[in-house]
Amino acid sequence: MSTVAPQPGASAISEDPLLAWRKEFPILDHTTYMISHSLGPMPRRVQTALQEFANTWATRGIRAWEEGWWMMPVTCGDLIGSIIGAPKGRVVMHQNVSICQSIVTSCFDWNGPRNKLVTDGLNFPSNDYIYHGLGRQGAEIVSVGSHDGMTVRLESILDAIDERTQLVSISHVAFRSSYLQDLAAITARAHEVGAYIVADLYQSAGIVPIDVIALDLDFATGGSVKWLLGGPGAGYLYVREDLDPKLRPVATGWAAHAEPFEFVGGPIEYAPDIRRFLNGTPNVPAMYSARSGYEIVNEIGVPTIRAKSKRQTDRLIALADEAGLAVRSPRDSEARGGTVILDVPNGREVTAELGRRQILVDFRPGAGIRIAPHFYTSDDEIAHTIHELRSIVGP
Ligand SMILES: Cc1ncc(COP(=O)(O)O)c(C=O)c1O
């Protein structure tokens, strides 16, 4: 079995300066880490951050709330905001995307004449489950299917959006195929007919440049454990500022109240700002464990990350073609996120064998083996992954 040098020399770093970041990720010393579409590697500095959480609790006790913890869903959200182009104070943290999507859909009345929710057939299952549940409240769910299991025709989505549409939901980059959707065109169509749009950015934020303002999105959701290199339990929700006065999420809690520490019962009086999309006690340790990744992504800059990702995913596809492996993600890097999917026989077993060879990738039924370089990946690791895959699959 061939191996690759875990830490690059000075000449490799001068050719690819992003490789200097490798020392920040302990797991790269012994593992070829091609799985940041699922769980990114832990930045070394997370240990210090979690120690800081423990020290704060130990030494400040309950005062920690007013000294920063209570506002962390917003201050931490600002770090995400700078990655997705949101202004300060427009992103709040929640436990996960599933909760954020439930909050968004709870802002609408699904019983009236505008009761249609249009979603793409490649959306993440959680989102589908939430939408189909809205059927009980009167919603009509229109899921625009994929004709090839990999992409969804833009025209089909645009055609499905009409004057009865309340909300359009799009997975910016599909988790199954890495297909990158045309959010600008879909948003324009949604707004043309008076519908709202929510984009799930989980598979794009941190690897594909995004500007929620330029795109004119109404809502965006995402999480931290993938390209943003954060710990679990730190999902995020962006809401366009001018929508605050119009939206009254039914999925709510005391942190969304204008004066939560007055503890007033009865119907809620929503906070006038982004806090109206909060619910209960925030997941403080999760935010401590997630911030380091956002800082690193902000420091490098997503356009720099994207340029390398396009080059390396193109290279992966070229090597897969040479090896005769079937590619199940778009070939045009403009229409692809950061992952390449290869369909090989017995993909689950092959994935397990790659794991035994210290190459981490994953397998999704109906799709194939998902392989994702990130900014810390060396070109040698790209070649190594395909070499090992080829040796397992055979000629
Ligand atoms: C595109 C996308 N959306 C949502 C999710 C699930 O998010 P959560 O577990 O935060 O609800 C995933 C995760 O795997 C995903 O890839």
The ligand as an ORCA input file, in Angstrom:
! r2SCAN-3c Opt
* xyz 0 1
  C     -27.657     19.687      2.719
  C     -27.888     19.201      4.124
  N     -28.907     19.712      4.828
  C     -29.176     19.300      6.076
  C     -28.414     18.329      6.685
  C     -28.767     17.871      8.076
  O     -28.624     18.895      8.956
  P     -28.924     18.785     10.516
  O     -28.397     17.482     11.003
  O     -28.152     19.961     11.054
  O     -30.374     18.936     10.703
  C     -27.323     17.809      6.003
  C     -26.449     16.832      6.691
  O     -25.966     15.939      6.607
  C     -27.075     18.228      4.679
  O     -26.074     17.704      3.953
*
